[in-house]
Amino acid sequence: MSRGKILELDIGADFGSDWQEVKAVRKKPKIEILEPSKHQLYFAKEKRRGKVVTLVGELHVSRDTAQNLLKKLKKKLGTGGSFKDNMMEFQGDIKERVRELFIAEGYRFRN
């Protein structure tokens, strides 16, 4: 084979007129927005890269409301955090401090 030669390969697939384009539309499930007193939040603790992360959820609020609440809580706690998959993540093992702040905002927890 020389360098300038183009190989012509015919695999034999025939995409005739009987094929149709499939358009699968994935819709995100709608989140039922609840008022704070109707939430049943719970805690989970995970280790990520050797550090402890406190998870609080599951929040049934709009994305904007969650971002505003997260910003307020991060400022009061003096720690980092994020909002993913309807769960709030906070850096560190700060379960009791987070619980107090959520209760002050009107949220409830499971026993």
N, C-alpha and C positions, 0 to 999 in steps of 0.2 A: 504494500500500500504506500503510495506516495503522499506527500503532505498536502498537495493541492487538490486531491480527488475528493468529491463529495459522495458520501454513501447514500444510496436511495433504498430505504427500507419501507416495505409495505406490510403493515401488521395485519391488515384485513378487516378492520372494524368498519362497519357501514352504519352511519348515522343518517338514516333515511327520514322520510317525512312522518313516520309513525312515532318518533321520539318526541317527548314534550319536556319543556323546561319545568322543573319543579321549584315552586316558590314557597318554601316553608317559612311562615312568619311565626317567630317566637315572641310571645307576649309575656312580659313580666307579670307575675301575679300581683294583683292590686293589694295594697296594704290597707287593712281596715284601720283607720285613724281613730284612736281612743283618747279620751281625756286622761290626764295623769292619774286620777284616783281609781281608774278601772284597770290599770296595768298590774301585772303580776310578775315583777322583775325577779331575776335570780342572779347569783354570782357564779363565776367559774374562774379558775386560776390555771394559767398555762405558763410553760417555760419556753421562751423563744431566745435562741442564741445564748443560753445560760442566764437570761434575765427573766424575772417574774412579770407577768402581765395579768392584770385584773380585768375580767370581762363582765359586763353588765348588760342584761337584755332579757327578753326580746322587746324592743321598743316599737310601738305601733304609732309612730308620729311621722309627719312629713319630713322630707330631707332637710328643708330649711330650718324647721323647728329643732331637729336633732343637731344640726350644725351650730345653731345659736346656743343651745343648751350645753353642748360639748365645749364650746369656747368659754362659756361662763364657768363651767366646772373645772376646766384645765387651769384657768386663771386662779380660782380659789384654792385648788390643790397644789399648784406650782409644779405640775408635771405634764408630760406629753400624753397624747392620746389620739384616737381616731374613731371614725364611725364606719363600720363595714358590716354588711349583711344584717342590718337591724340590731347590731350589737355595738356597744361602746367599749373601746379598749383603752385602758389607762396603764401607764408604765408604773411598775412597782406593786408591792403587796399592800394596798391601801383600802381594803374592804370596808373597814369601819368608818373611815372618813368619807368615803364615797356614799355609803348608806345614809349617813347623816345629811349630806347635801341633797340626795335624791328625795329623802323624806321631807326636807324643808321645801323642795319644789312641788310636793304633793303626790309623789309616786309611792306605790306600795310594793312590798316584797313578799315572796313566798316564805313560808316558815321552814 
